[in-house]
Amino acid sequence: MPKKLLVIGYVWPEPNTTAAGCRMQQLLDAFLELGYRITFASTAVKTEYSLDLKPWGIKETTIALNHSSFDDFVKQLAPDLVMFDRFMVEEQFGWRVAEFAPNAVRILNTEDLHGLRKAREEAHKKDVRFKLLDWKNHPVTLRELASMYRCDLSLIISTFEMRILREHIKFPAELLFHLPFMVEVSKNHKDTLPTFAERNDFVSIGNGKHAPNVDAIKLLKQEIWPHIRKNLPEAQLRVYGAYLPQQIKEMHHPKSGFFIDGWIENADLVLENSRILLAPLRFGAGIKGKLLDGMKTGTPTVTTTIGAEGMYGDQHWNGVISDNWNDFANAAVKLYQNKLEWERAQKNGFALLESNYNKTKSTKQFKALLDNLIYDLENHRTENFVGRLLQHQTLTSSKYMAKWIEEKNKKV
């Protein structure tokens, strides 16, 4: 009989608007490939961009927050695995899963370390240098780490985040699994991509709800693009992304070659026909889906240390990394004009995909880990003493807070 997986989503997946949506789509695809029967549940409302999961054979269910109906639902479903999409979801539903589906393996899909992202954003707003101590002391980090301890396994997308969890927090290795984006790029696909000569202009992609993307577009407009345009007066920059705020839409200025084009259904097609992807990201966490899309489509990238963080190890980047805006612009111009350097950067991207983001290899490793976890779950949990302690305290505090909210709602 196929194993049952319950995914509790923070939102319904939007693979055409967010990297998190792509990540979730890849995870669902991997679990289907491993033979799991999947139910996807969420408290969120669907949007026009939400992926329809039913054609995949995935059951969709709307659940209520702070309501005992979930208890009956999860008890009847009796899943073998439950995956929480981000730590906030585990805070809301983890105690209920532990009580009403105690034998289910609990997995946390972190997406990225939210505490790291928040601490960096706050340092950026204060115009002070970010330190790892800021992350370690951030209240979101404490909540996130507690959630990770309560779970049997946490999926970490970035090698940098794996390193700081192990070296700076001493988080147990057996509770972590590095699972980056998973992609497949065939030789036939690479051979049919447009060449250097067939591509034109620059592109930047980013969801407008994500603060680092909005900041990057402002940087492009104010600091980077004027320098590029001065050296390449005929070049254009096309900016794409869903949910772009009005302040970004007002930056649309065709006379200077700066176009705000908004959401595009097929981002890969746009990338395939662009020569350079620009991503001047100053804060954030995890790994960047747009940069991986650049690699897949053979489009070299100019980005920052934060942009490329946790993505390339000791290998060559598929373009240039710079945190100085004059150097950033100069590198973009040089890469745009130099066919040999451009082709070398493209080749580096394909090499990174094969070595670090190979879907077949990652899925095989994930399956082996899950099989061992399911087989030895009791011992695994016994060894996780901190998790047991936090689970005990959480079952007490969260349970009765949720019950109080539920009773209060009944009287409204």
ZINOR-V652651 format. One record per residue. N is the residue number from 1. RES is the residue in three letters. PHI is phi as a letter, one per 40 degrees, with the letter a starting at -180 (none if undefined). OMEGA is omega as a letter, one per 20 degrees, with the letter a starting at -180 (999 if undefined). NEAR is the number of other C-alpha atoms within 8 Angstrom. Layout:
n | res | phi | omega | near
N | RES | PHI | OMEGA | NEAR
N | RES | PHI | OMEGA | NEAR
This chain:
n | res | phi | omega | near
1 | MET | none | a | 2
2 | PRO | c | r | 6
3 | LYS | c | a | 10
4 | LYS | b | r | 12
5 | LEU | b | r | 13
6 | LEU | b | r | 12
7 | VAL | b | r | 12
8 | ILE | b | a | 12
9 | GLY | c | r | 14
10 | TYR | c | r | 11
11 | VAL | b | r | 9
12 | TRP | c | a | 12
13 | PRO | d | r | 12
14 | GLU | b | a | 12
15 | PRO | c | r | 14
16 | ASN | c | r | 10
17 | THR | b | a | 11
18 | THR | b | r | 11
19 | ALA | c | r | 10
20 | ALA | c | r | 10
21 | GLY | c | r | 13
22 | CYS | c | r | 13
23 | ARG | d | a | 11
24 | MET | c | r | 10
25 | GLN | d | r | 10
26 | GLN | c | r | 10
27 | LEU | c | r | 8
28 | LEU | c | r | 8
29 | ASP | c | r | 8
30 | ALA | c | r | 9
31 | PHE | c | r | 10
32 | LEU | c | r | 10
33 | GLU | c | r | 7
34 | LEU | c | r | 7
35 | GLY | g | a | 8
36 | TYR | c | r | 11
37 | ARG | c | a | 10
38 | ILE | b | r | 13
39 | THR | b | r | 12
40 | PHE | b | a | 12
41 | ALA | b | r | 12
42 | SER | a | r | 12
43 | THR | c | a | 11
44 | ALA | c | r | 8
45 | VAL | c | r | 6
46 | LYS | c | r | 8
47 | THR | b | r | 5
48 | GLU | c | a | 4
49 | TYR | c | a | 8
50 | SER | c | r | 10
51 | LEU | c | r | 8
52 | ASP | c | a | 5
53 | LEU | c | a | 9
54 | LYS | c | r | 8
55 | PRO | c | r | 6
56 | TRP | c | a | 5
57 | GLY | g | r | 7
58 | ILE | c | r | 11
59 | LYS | c | r | 9
60 | GLU | b | a | 9
61 | THR | b | r | 8
62 | THR | c | a | 8
63 | ILE | b | a | 9
64 | ALA | b | r | 8
65 | LEU | c | r | 6
66 | ASN | f | a | 9
67 | HIS | a | a | 9
68 | SER | c | r | 7
69 | SER | c | r | 8
70 | PHE | c | a | 10
71 | ASP | c | r | 10
72 | ASP | c | a | 9
73 | PHE | c | a | 8
74 | VAL | c | r | 12
75 | LYS | c | r | 9
76 | GLN | c | r | 6
77 | LEU | c | a | 6
78 | ALA | f | a | 9
79 | PRO | c | r | 12
80 | ASP | c | r | 10
81 | LEU | b | r | 12
82 | VAL | b | r | 14
83 | MET | b | r | 12
84 | PHE | c | r | 15
85 | ASP | c | a | 14
86 | ARG | g | a | 12
87 | PHE | c | a | 14
88 | MET | c | r | 8
89 | VAL | c | r | 13
90 | GLU | c | r | 13
91 | GLU | d | a | 10
92 | GLN | c | a | 10
93 | PHE | b | a | 8
94 | GLY | d | a | 10
95 | TRP | c | r | 14
96 | ARG | c | r | 11
97 | VAL | c | a | 13
98 | ALA | c | a | 10
99 | GLU | c | a | 7
100 | PHE | b | r | 10
101 | ALA | a | a | 12
102 | PRO | c | a | 7
103 | ASN | c | r | 6
104 | ALA | c | r | 12
105 | VAL | c | a | 12
106 | ARG | b | a | 11
107 | ILE | b | r | 13
108 | LEU | b | r | 15
109 | ASN | c | a | 12
110 | THR | c | a | 13
111 | GLU | g | r | 12
112 | ASP | a | r | 11
113 | LEU | c | a | 12
114 | HIS | c | r | 11
115 | GLY | c | r | 12
116 | LEU | c | r | 11
117 | ARG | c | a | 12
118 | LYS | c | a | 10
119 | ALA | c | r | 12
120 | ARG | c | r | 12
121 | GLU | c | r | 10
122 | GLU | c | r | 8
123 | ALA | c | r | 11
124 | HIS | c | a | 12
125 | LYS | c | r | 7
126 | LYS | c | a | 6
127 | ASP | f | r | 6
128 | VAL | b | a | 7
129 | ARG | c | r | 6
130 | PHE | c | r | 9
131 | LYS | b | r | 6
132 | LEU | d | r | 6
133 | LEU | c | r | 6
134 | ASP | c | r | 9
135 | TRP | c | a | 12
136 | LYS | c | a | 9
137 | ASN | c | a | 8
138 | HIS | c | a | 10
139 | PRO | c | r | 7
140 | VAL | c | r | 9
141 | THR | c | a | 14
142 | LEU | c | r | 10
143 | ARG | c | a | 9
144 | GLU | c | r | 13
145 | LEU | c | r | 8
146 | ALA | c | r | 10
147 | SER | c | r | 11
148 | MET | c | r | 13
149 | TYR | c | a | 12
150 | ARG | c | a | 11
151 | CYS | c | r | 13
152 | ASP | c | a | 12
153 | LEU | a | r | 12
154 | SER | b | r | 13
155 | LEU | c | a | 13
156 | ILE | b | a | 16
157 | ILE | c | a | 14
158 | SER | b | r | 15
159 | THR | c | r | 11
160 | PHE | c | a | 8
161 | GLU | c | r | 12
162 | MET | c | a | 11
163 | ARG | c | a | 9
164 | ILE | c | r | 9
165 | LEU | c | a | 10
166 | ARG | c | a | 11
167 | GLU | c | a | 8
168 | HIS | b | r | 7
169 | ILE | b | a | 8
170 | LYS | f | a | 7
171 | PHE | c | a | 8
172 | PRO | d | a | 7
173 | ALA | c | a | 7
174 | GLU | c | r | 6
175 | LEU | b | a | 12
176 | LEU | b | r | 11
177 | PHE | a | r | 10
178 | HIS | c | r | 10
179 | LEU | b | a | 10
180 | PRO | c | r | 9
181 | PHE | d | a | 10
182 | MET | b | a | 9
183 | VAL | b | r | 8
184 | GLU | b | r | 6
185 | VAL | b | a | 8
186 | SER | c | r | 6
187 | LYS | c | r | 6
188 | ASN | c | r | 6
189 | HIS | c | a | 8
190 | LYS | c | a | 10
191 | ASP | c | a | 6
192 | THR | c | r | 6
193 | LEU | c | r | 9
194 | PRO | d | a | 9
195 | THR | c | r | 6
196 | PHE | d | a | 9
197 | ALA | c | a | 6
198 | GLU | c | a | 7
199 | ARG | b | r | 11
200 | ASN | a | r | 9
201 | ASP | g | a | 11
202 | PHE | b | r | 13
203 | VAL | a | r | 14
204 | SER | b | a | 12
205 | ILE | b | r | 9
206 | GLY | a | r | 13
207 | ASN | c | a | 12
208 | GLY | c | r | 12
209 | LYS | c | a | 8
210 | HIS | c | a | 8
211 | ALA | d | r | 7
212 | PRO | d | r | 10
213 | ASN | c | r | 11
214 | VAL | c | r | 13
215 | ASP | c | a | 10
216 | ALA | c | r | 12
217 | ILE | c | r | 11
218 | LYS | c | r | 9
219 | LEU | c | r | 10
220 | LEU | d | a | 10
221 | LYS | c | a | 11
222 | GLN | c | a | 8
223 | GLU | b | a | 9
224 | ILE | c | a | 13
225 | TRP | c | r | 12
226 | PRO | d | r | 9
227 | HIS | c | r | 11
228 | ILE | c | a | 12
229 | ARG | c | r | 13
230 | LYS | c | r | 7
231 | ASN | c | r | 7
232 | LEU | b | a | 8
233 | PRO | c | r | 6
234 | GLU | c | a | 6
235 | ALA | c | r | 10
236 | GLN | b | r | 11
237 | LEU | b | r | 12
238 | ARG | b | a | 12
239 | VAL | b | a | 14
240 | TYR | b | r | 13
241 | GLY | i | r | 14
242 | ALA | c | r | 11
243 | TYR | f | r | 9
244 | LEU | c | a | 12
245 | PRO | c | a | 8
246 | GLN | d | a | 6
247 | GLN | c | r | 6
248 | ILE | c | r | 12
249 | LYS | d | a | 9
250 | GLU | c | r | 6
251 | MET | c | r | 10
252 | HIS | d | a | 9
253 | HIS | a | a | 9
254 | PRO | d | a | 7
255 | LYS | c | r | 5
256 | SER | c | r | 7
257 | GLY | g | a | 11
258 | PHE | b | a | 15
259 | PHE | b | r | 12
260 | ILE | b | a | 12
261 | ASP | c | r | 9
262 | GLY | g | a | 10
263 | TRP | c | r | 9
264 | ILE | b | a | 9
265 | GLU | c | a | 5
266 | ASN | b | a | 7
267 | ALA | c | a | 8
268 | ASP | c | a | 8
269 | LEU | c | r | 7
270 | VAL | c | a | 8
271 | LEU | c | a | 14
272 | GLU | c | a | 13
273 | ASN | b | r | 10
274 | SER | c | a | 13
275 | ARG | c | a | 15
276 | ILE | b | r | 14
277 | LEU | b | r | 15
278 | LEU | b | a | 11
279 | ALA | a | a | 13
280 | PRO | c | a | 12
281 | LEU | c | a | 13
282 | ARG | b | r | 11
283 | PHE | a | a | 10
284 | GLY | h | a | 12
285 | ALA | a | a | 10
286 | GLY | g | r | 12
287 | ILE | b | a | 12
288 | LYS | c | a | 9
289 | GLY | d | a | 10
290 | LYS | c | a | 9
291 | LEU | c | r | 12
292 | LEU | c | r | 9
293 | ASP | c | r | 10
294 | GLY | c | r | 13
295 | MET | c | a | 14
296 | LYS | c | a | 11
297 | THR | c | r | 11
298 | GLY | g | a | 13
299 | THR | b | r | 14
300 | PRO | d | a | 15
301 | THR | b | r | 13
302 | VAL | b | a | 16
303 | THR | a | a | 15
304 | THR | b | r | 13
305 | THR | d | r | 9
306 | ILE | c | a | 10
307 | GLY | c | a | 13
308 | ALA | c | a | 13
309 | GLU | d | r | 11
310 | GLY | g | a | 11
311 | MET | b | a | 9
312 | TYR | b | r | 11
313 | GLY | f | r | 6
314 | ASP | b | r | 4
315 | GLN | c | r | 6
316 | HIS | c | r | 6
317 | TRP | c | a | 11
318 | ASN | c | a | 13
319 | GLY | i | a | 11
320 | VAL | b | r | 11
321 | ILE | b | a | 11
322 | SER | a | r | 11
323 | ASP | b | r | 10
324 | ASN | b | a | 6
325 | TRP | c | r | 9
326 | ASN | c | r | 8
327 | ASP | c | r | 9
328 | PHE | d | a | 15
329 | ALA | c | r | 12
330 | ASN | c | r | 10
331 | ALA | c | r | 10
332 | ALA | c | r | 13
333 | VAL | c | a | 11
334 | LYS | c | a | 8
335 | LEU | c | r | 12
336 | TYR | c | a | 10
337 | GLN | c | a | 6
338 | ASN | b | a | 8
339 | LYS | c | a | 9
340 | LEU | c | r | 6
341 | GLU | c | r | 8
342 | TRP | c | a | 13
343 | GLU | c | r | 9
344 | ARG | c | r | 9
345 | ALA | c | r | 12
346 | GLN | c | r | 14
347 | LYS | c | r | 10
348 | ASN | c | r | 11
349 | GLY | c | r | 14
350 | PHE | c | r | 11
351 | ALA | c | r | 8
352 | LEU | c | r | 12
353 | LEU | d | a | 14
354 | GLU | c | a | 8
355 | SER | c | a | 7
356 | ASN | b | a | 9
357 | TYR | b | a | 12
358 | ASN | c | a | 12
359 | LYS | c | a | 10
360 | THR | c | a | 6
361 | LYS | c | a | 7
362 | SER | c | a | 11
363 | THR | c | r | 9
364 | LYS | c | r | 8
365 | GLN | c | r | 8
366 | PHE | c | r | 9
367 | LYS | c | a | 9
368 | ALA | c | r | 8
369 | LEU | c | a | 8
370 | LEU | c | r | 8
371 | ASP | d | r | 8
372 | ASN | c | a | 8
373 | LEU | c | r | 10
374 | ILE | c | a | 8
375 | TYR | c | a | 6
376 | ASP | b | a | 8
377 | LEU | c | a | 9
378 | GLU | c | r | 6
379 | ASN | c | r | 7
380 | HIS | d | a | 10
381 | ARG | c | r | 11
382 | THR | c | a | 8
383 | GLU | c | a | 6
384 | ASN | c | a | 9
385 | PHE | c | r | 8
386 | VAL | c | r | 8
387 | GLY | c | r | 12
388 | ARG | c | r | 11
389 | LEU | c | r | 8
390 | LEU | c | r | 11
391 | GLN | c | r | 10
392 | HIS | c | a | 8
393 | GLN | c | a | 8
394 | THR | c | r | 10
395 | LEU | d | a | 9
396 | THR | c | a | 8
397 | SER | c | a | 8
398 | SER | c | a | 11
399 | LYS | d | a | 11
400 | TYR | c | r | 8
401 | MET | c | r | 8
402 | ALA | c | r | 10
403 | LYS | c | r | 10
404 | TRP | c | r | 8
405 | ILE | c | a | 9
406 | GLU | c | r | 11
407 | GLU | c | r | 8
408 | LYS | c | a | 8
409 | ASN | c | a | 7
410 | LYS | c | a | 6
411 | LYS | c | a | 5
412 | VAL | c | 999 | 4
